[in-house]
Amino acid sequence: MVTKEHVKETVDAFIRKILVVGSGEVDGDCLLRDDVGLDSIDIAELIMMLSKQYNVNFTAQEEDFINDMTINQVVELVYSKCSKE
């Protein structure tokens, strides 16, 4: 069963890999684009990784919204999709 903690760890690991930052430098309230600094390619990679790892699909609208989401909001979105399946 997928937990929010597992999803959060996955997103955090992706961000650390892309940005080469420590876990204490980014928190759940950081916006992916504005605070963390992910660009559109990074966010597309994040979406593809989450889709594959958790076997979920995102609508085009959700993908657009992810650009302006916080880390916690992305975790909630993925977790809600996993809970429905």
Secondary structure, 3 states (H helix, E strand, C coil): CCCHHHHHHHHHHHHHHHHCCCHHHCCCCCEHHHHHCCCHHHHHHHHHHHHHHHCCCCCHHHHHHHCCCEHHHHHHHHHHHHHHC
